[in-house]
């Protein structure tokens, strides 16, 4: 597929900016809007302008919606207000709301002011919801019938509805608009025309409210193999629907957001191509991490003074060499636990499991890991100093008894640091989720940096305790 796009790109490049618009239009007419969007992302602004000039308005609108945020941000600057309004008017209300949310408030209001009032009101209603909620991702365009209607009346009502969208089931509402259930299209086509809709309605339909988190919506779709789900307001009135294709987009967005957080950056990095902008986003995470590593340095320097005051500088020289090993292994152990818990919370696999059950399992795993790493690390700590010294003894090499104490301290510290780090990796995602923070941050660089300081402190303290 990538090769085909490359061939298409090679075919259209000579045509961009030329007078042979017909040839370019013919090639683009044969492509899907999603493929054109990927090609547009690879072009400069002058070439993009030429492509949009030959595309039909409805296709241009689809391409605008499908390109990545960085490209769309540049296209906003490329289009005038009138052209942008025309393109957004071509989109479905939910897609239009998503695109407009990326514009500044003043710009989005200008676009909405130039749109038909009914369309603008629909989009404004969607933009009022949180973008991560069911209301923010729903489509307000749907098919519904009254529960007291007959099949004949319902079909007549559906036929008269002005709707271009595909629908997979028909929602049933009461006279005051409250949601009752849904009815299969098959029943509408196979039952007697005089049958009451109320008699065919499935009242056990799964639904969500407008304020339901989109991650929870995704999990409901996954667990129940849904194609479409109704969305209700606080008074249980039907206000929209969410389809499976929209949920796929949500899943991709959630996965990308978690990946950015765990990597110590953010989705805002993609809003613009500017290297300065991307660096600014990353530095908002890296600078606190730099401060965290400074804390670790302070810990090491503090213990250096303590060891020097106790006339143990040679022991300090030895144990500092193994501090990175403690920090790295314990940090990674905690990261593994955190990643498993974050993934489980995101997919809903841990939603029905109590913290106690998860804790019991992860502690057993951590014990095996901590004991194994403690033993292997202790052996390395015992052998490496002698191997690197070539078996020679000098004034900076600890005596055998003291060296054994270092090995014991290292093994104990490795075990303790892994257990502490694993505990943090287990509890922090639950804590962050409860207080409304993305649990993925518990796998990010801020937490792993904090783990480094904690593990090094444990290591140094245990060594001091054992050599006295």
N, C-alpha and C positions, 0 to 999 in steps of 0.2 A: 504493500500500500504506500509506504514511504517513497519507493522508487517511482511509482505512478505520479505522486505529487511532484516529485523532482522533475519528472518529464514534462508535466503540465507547466511547471514554473519556467522551464527552459523554453517551452513553446510560446508562452505569453510575454516573456521579457522583451523580445524584439518588437512586440506589438504595442507595448506600453509607451505612450507619448507619440505614437505614429498616427497617421491619418486612417489607417486600416482598422477602424473601430468595429466594423462588421465581423472581421475574423476573430477579434478578441471576444466579442459578444457571443459568437457561435461556440467558442471553446468553453466559456464560462457557463453558458446555458446547459451544457452537458454535465456540469458538476453539481454536487450537493452543496448546500449552503455551508455545512460544516467543513467541507474540503476547501471551499473558497476562503473561509475564515482562517484556516491554517496557512494558506498561501499569502493572505493579506498580512499576516503577522511577520512575514519575511520580507516585505516590501518597504521602501521608504515612503514618506508622505506624498510625494509627487506621484509616485506609481499607484498608491492607494487611491488618490483622488481620481485618477484615470479609470481605475477599476470600478469605483462607485458610480462614476458618470455613465458607464455602459450597462450597469445592472438595473433591473427593474426595482421599483421602490420596495415591494414586499420582500424580495430577495436581499436587498441592501439592509433592510431592517433585521432580518434573520442573521446576516453576517455580523452586523454590529453587536447583536446580542451574544453571539457565539465566540467572538475573539476574546483573548485574555484581557485582564484588567489594564495592563500596561498599554496594550495597543489601543484599547477603547478610550483610555485617557487621552491619547494623542489624536484619536479620531474626533473627540469632542471639540478639540481646538481646530480641527480641519473643517468641520461643518459649521455653517452659519446657524443662527437660531431657527430660522424658517425651515431649513432642511432637516435639522435635528428633530424639530417638532413633527414633521411629516413622517420621519422614520419611526419615531417612538409611537406615533399614532397607529402604525401598522402592526405593532406588537400586541400580544395578549396582555391583559391588564397586569398579571403577576410578573411577566417578563419586563414590562414597561416600568413597573415599580422598582424592580431590581436595578435596571439601568439608571433610572433617575436618582436612585439612592447614592450613586457614585458621583453625581454632580454636586456642586455647592448648593446650599439652600436657595439662594437668590436665583441661580441659573435654572434650577428645577422648577421653581415657582413661575418663572417666565415661560418655560415650555408648557406647563400646565395651563397657564392663562390663555395660551393660543390654541388649546385643544378644545374639542366639543365638550360642553359642560358635563354631560352625562359620563363620558369617558374619563374626564379629569377627576370627577368626584369618586369614581370607582378606584382610580389609582391612588388618590389621596387617602381613601379609607384603608387601602392595603399598606401604604407607607406609614400609617399611624401605628401599626403593629410592630413589635420588635422583629428585626430581620431574622432572628433565630427561633421564632415561634411558628406555630401552625398557621396563625393569621398572616404572618409575613411570607409564607411560601405557598399559600393556598391560591386557587383560581376561583374567582367569584362567579365565573360563568358556569352554569350548571342547568340540568333539567330536573324539574320537580313537578309533582301533581298533587292534588288534594285527595285526602284519604276517603272522602265521601263521594268521589267521582266513580263512574263506571269505566270499563276498559275503553269503550267507544269514546267517551269524553276525554279520557287521558290521552289516547292516541291523537285525537283532534287537537288537543292542547300542545302536544309535542310537535306536531306538524306545523302549527302556527308560530312556534317559538323561533326567534331569529338567533340561531346558534350555529357557528361553524365548527365547534369543537366535537370531537368524538366523545361518546359517552358509553359507559359499560353497564350501568344500571340506572334506574330511575328512582330518585329520592321521593319519599312521600312525606307530606307535611299536613298539619292541621289547618283549620281555617285562619288561625292567627299566626301561622308561619312556623310553629314549633315542629321540630323534627320528630317523626313517628318511626320511620324505618326506611327500607328500600324494597323495590320489587324487581325481579329479574325480567329482562326484555323478553326472554323466552315465554314467560307466563303471559305477557301482554299479547303475544302473537298466537298463542295456542289455546287460550281459554275463551269461553263464550263472551261475546261482546258486552253482554249485560251484567257480567260479573263485577261485583264491587271491588274497587282497589283495596279497600280495607281488609277484605277477606284474603287477599294475596300478599299482603305486606309482611315482610320479615321484620319483626320489631326487635330482634336480637342483633341488629347491625352494630358493628364496632365503629365508634366515632371519637373525635377529640375536640377539645375546645380551642378557641383562638389563642389562648396563652400557653398552650402545651409546648414544651421545648421540642425543637425539630429533631433532636437526637432521639427523644422518646418516640416521636412519630415514626422515625426510621425503624426503630426496634419493633414497633407494633406491626409495621408492614412486613418485616422480615419473619416474625414469628407466626403470622397468620396468613402469609402468602396472599396478600391483598393486591388488587389492581387499582382500586380507588377507595377513598375514605372521606366521609362527610366531615365538615368542620362547623361547630356550633358556637354561638356567642354565649354570654353569661346567662341569658334567659332561655337557652336551649333552642334558639331559633337557627334555622339553617342559613349559613352565610357564605359557604364556599365548599370546595372539594380539593383534595390532594390526590394526585395520580402517581403511579409507580415511577414514571420517568422523572418526575420532580424529586422523588425520594432518592433516586440514583444520584442526582446532582447534589443533593444534601449530603449523602454519604461521602461523595468525593470531597466536598467542601470541609466536612468534619475531619476526614482523614488528613487532608492537607493542613488544616489548622493545627491539629495535634502534632503533626510532623514539624511544623514551623516552631511551635512552642518547645518541643523536645530538643530541637536543634539550637534554640536560643535566638530565634528571629521571629518575624511576624508576617502575616499575609500582606500587610501594608507595603512590604518590600516590592510587591508586584504591581503596585498602583502606577509606578513610573519606572521607566528604564534607566533613569539617571543613576550613575554609580554613586554619586554623592548622597542621593536619597536612600539608596540601599545600604550604604555604609552607616548612615545616621540611624536607620532602623536597627541594624545589628549592634551598633555601639550602645544603644539603650540597654541591651542585655549584657554586653561584654564589660562595660565599665563597672557595674555592680559585681560581676565575677572577678574583676581585677581587684576590687576592694576585698572580696572574699579570700582571694589568694594572699593578699597582704595580711589578713588575719592569721593565716597559716604561717606566714613568715614571722609574724610577731610571736606566735606560739613557739616556734623553733628557736628564735633568738632569746626568748625568755628562759627557756629550758637550758640554753647554752650557758647563760649566766649562772643558773642554779647548779649545773654540773661542774662548772669551773670553780664555783665557791666551795664545792665539796671535793675538789681535787680529783674529778673524774673526767678530764677533757678527752682522754683517749677512749673512754667508753662512749662519750657523746659522738666522737668522730665515727665510730663503728655504727652506732644505731641510726645516725642521720642517713647513712647510705641506704638503709632499708625502709626509711619513712615513706618514700614514693610507692614502694610495693604495698605497704599497709593501706595507703590512701587509695591507690588504684584498684586493688582487689575488693576492698570493702565498698568503695563507691560503685563499682560495677555490679557487685552482688545486690546492693540496694536498688540500682537501676533496673536490674532484671526483675526483681519483685514488683517495683513500681510500674514497669511497662506491662506486666501481666495483669496487675490490678486495674490500671488505666484502660487497657484493652477490654477487660471484662466488664467494667462499668460502662464503657462506650457502647458495647454491643448488647448490654442488658443481661449478659450471662451471670453477673454477680448481683443483679438487682434483687433476686429472690433469696440470696444467701446471706445469712447474718455475718456481721464482722467477726463474731466468735468462731464460726466455721472456717472462714477464710484464714483467720489468724492461726487456728490449730494446724491447718495444712501447711501454711507458709513457714511457720516456726519449725516444723519437722524438716522441711526441705533445707531451711537455713542452718539447722543444727548439723546436718550431714555435710553441707558445703563448708561451714565454719570449721568443723573438726578436720576435714580433709585438707583445707587450705592452711589451717594452723600447723598440721603435721608436716606437710610438704614445705611450707614456708620456713618452719623451724629448722628442717634439715638443710635448706639452702643457707639460712642465716648461720648455721653451725659450720658449714663447709667453705662457703665463699671467702670469708676473711683469710682463712689459712691458705686456700688455693691462690688467692691474689697476692699473698705475702710470700709465696714460694716455700712455705713451711718455716720461715725464719721468724724469730721472736725479737722484737725491739721495744723501745720505750713507749710506742703508741699502740702496741697490741695488748689487749686485756689479758690478764692471767686466766688460766683454764677455768677456775671457779667463777670468776667474773664473767667470762665468756659464756659459760653455761647459764648464768643468770640472764644474760642478754638474750640467749636463745629461748629460755623459758618465758621471758617478758615478751619477746616477739611473737611466739606461738599464742600466748594468752591474749596479747593485744590484737592479733589477727582474728582470733575467735571472737573476742568482745566487739571489735569494730564491725565485723560482718553482721553480728547479731543486732547491734545498734542501727547500722545502716539499713538492714533488712526490715527492722521494725519501723523506721521512718518511711521506707518505701511502701510499706503496707498501710500505715495509718494516714499518711499525708494525703493520698488521693481521696480517701473517704472524707477527711476533714475538709479539703478544698471543695469537694462536690457539695458538701452540706452547707458551706457558707457562700456558695454560688460562684466559685472560681474554677476555671477549667482544670480538671485533675491532671491533665498532661503536663502542667507546670511542675509537678512533683518529679518528673523525669528530666526536667530541664537543667541547664548548667548552674543556675542559682542553688538548687538543692544539692547537686553533686559537689559543688564547691564547698558548701557548708559541711557535707560529709567528710571532705578532706580535713578540715580543721578539727572536727570532732574525733576522727580516727587517729590523727597525729597526736592530739592531746591525750587520748587514752593510752597510746603506745609509750609516750614519754613518761606519763605518770606511773604506769605499771613498771617501767624500767627503774625509775627512781625508787619505787617502793621495794623492789626485789634486791637491789644492790646495797640497801642500808642494812 
